[in-house]
Amino acid sequence: MHPSILGAGLLAAGSVCQIAAAGCPAPGAPVVEHFITAGCADCWAADAPVPPGSWRFDWIAPGADDAPLSAAALPDAAERLQRLGAQPGVRNQAGRALPGLQLKVGAGPAWQGYFGLQLQVQARSRAALPPGATGWLALVELLPPGSEVNNGQRELVRSVAGPLTLDGAGRPKGITHLRALRWPTGARPERLQARGWIEAADGSLLAVAAQRCP
């Protein structure tokens, strides 16, 4: 961790360097997560569209060291599956509205191999956040079709920070977390997007936001 990159200058409002912007799903939009094992190159290559206006997350879970996708595999993918109590495959979650909850994500430019990310959560009341809810930050690489032997769009989770406590989210200014995430090996920084989400105790996603997305 390199706290020196988390200064106000890097995380000032509107501070953007190489992290890509993308279309913003509406608040409460559905979430689609694809979990692929590192040994299934065909699963990665297959076109796997999601409904328009949905949040998309593609996860690659570790396998054997010589698995075709091992270079992009993320231990956090296996941990996410464990929290969901699920197996690799596709998980769809209907959108939900959480009145009184505001989630914002910010990011600074790349610096010595790291990005500075910010998660801000504000809740009007304790009831807006269920017990056990946690915050998370991630770098997601937005991959157009054909860019990495993928026949369809992929939004690959590259690096994760969490769980982050949400104690204090009900204060007038909410709660803010700053984290430094390493620019992943093999990722192109201009395709990276900062994202954050609030996760319930059962692993379901209560809210998702991205840089420059409310």
N, C-alpha and C positions, 0 to 999 in steps of 0.2 A: 504494500500500500504506500502510495506517495501523496501524503496530505498536502504537500506544497502546491500541487496542481489544482487544488480545490478552492483557490482564492476567489474573492468576489469578482475579480476581473475576468476570469474564465467563465463564470456562471452568471454574468450580468444578463439582464433581460435582452433577448434578441441576439445574444452572442452565439454565432454559428460559424463553424469553419467547414469541415468536410462531412459532417454527419448529414445524411440525405433526408430531405423532407418527402413525405408521402401523403396520399389522400387520407383524410381523417374520417373514420367511421363515426356515425352519430352516437351521442351518449346512449349507453344501454344497448349497443349493437351486439349481435351474436358473436361468439368466440369459437373458432375452429382450431384445434391443435392436432397436428400430425406427429406421431411418434414413430420413428424409423430406427431399426437396429442397424448398427454399423456394418453388419454383414450383408445387408440387403441393398445392393446397388440398384437393382431393378425397381425397388420401392422408391428410391430417390429419383430415378430417371422418369418414372411414370408421371403423367400429367394428373394433378390432383386439385382441381379447381374448388373454390369455396364460393358460397353465395355472395353476390355483390354487397358491399357495405359491411362486411364482416371483418372482425379482427382475425388475423391469421398468425399462427406460430408453428414453425417447423422445428422439431427437436430430433437430434440424432443421439441415440443412447449408445454407450460404449459396448464393444464386444471383444472379440479376440484382437490381439495387437496387430495382426496382419489382415484384419477385416478391411474391405475396400473403402469404407467411409471412416476409418478410425481416426484420420487426421482431423476431422471435423466433429468427432464425437465429444459430448459434453457430460461429465458426471452429473451435472445438475439435471439433465434430462431423466436419468434413472431415478434421481431423488424426487423429481416432480411426479413421475409415474407412481412412486411409492406413496406420496402424499394423496394421490388420487385413488390409490388402491386399484390401479388399472394395468392393462397389458399394452404393449405396443400396438398401434393402430390409429384410428381417427376418433377424436372425442369432440362432439359438438355440444355447445352450451347455448341455450336460448338467452337472448339479451334480457337485461333487467334494469330497471330504473331505481336509483337510490337517492331519493330526495334529501337535500341537506348535506350532500357529500360532494366535495370538490377535490379533484386530483389533477396535479400539474407535474410535468416533467421538463427539465432543462438540461442542457449539455454544453460543455465548452469544447474548444478545439483540441485536436490531438497534441500531446506534448510528451516527448520521450517515451513513446509507445503506449501512453495511457490517455483515456478520456475522463474528464470530470463530469459526473452526472449528479442531478439534483431531483429529489422526490419531495413534493409538497402536498400535504393532505390536510384538509380543513373540514371539520364536521360541525354542523349546527347544534347537534346534541349527541349524547352518548348512544342513543338509539339508532343513529345513522350507521354505526359500526357494530356488527355483532361480536360477541365475546370470541377471543382467539384470532381475530383478523390480523393479518400482517401485511407489510408493504414489501415490494420487490422492485428492483431495477435491472434492466438488461440492455445489452447491445444486440440488435437484430440486423442481419445483413439482408438487404432487399435484392433478390436475384431475379433478373428478368429471364424469361424462357430461353434456353440454349446457352446461358452464360457459364454454367458449371455442369454440363452433361445432364441438365434438367429440362425435360420437355415442357414444363409448365412453370408458372410463377412459384417461387419459393421465398419464404421469409424466415431465414434460418437464425435461431437463437445462438449467439456466439459467446456470450459471457453474461453471468448473472451475479447479482449481489442481493442477499437476503437470508433469512427473514429480517425485516426492519420493524422495530416496535412502533405502534401507532398511539402509544400513550401520549396524551397531550394534544391529540388532534382536535379535541373539542375546545381548546383555548381560542381566544379571539384571532390570533394569527396562525393557528394550526400548528403543525409540526413539520420540520424540514430535515431531510437526510441528505448528506453529501457523501458520495462514494467515488473512488477511482477504479475504473475497469480497464484492463489491459486490452490494447488493440490486438485481436486474435491473429495468430500466425495464419497466413494465407488469405485473410480477409482484406477487401479493398475499402479503405476508410470512407471514400465518397459514397459507398453503398450502405454505410452503417446508419442506423436510426436508434436513438435513445427511446426506450419504452419503460413504463412503470405500470404496476397493477396492484390491486388490493386483493388478497387471497383469504378466503374463509378457512375456518379450521378443518373443513373436510376437503380442502384443495380446490374448490370451485372458485372461479374468478368473479369478484363482485364489481370491479371497475377496472378499466384499462385506459391508459392515456399514452401519448407519444409526444416527442418534442414538437412544439408548435401546434399541437392538437389539444383541445380543451378536455 
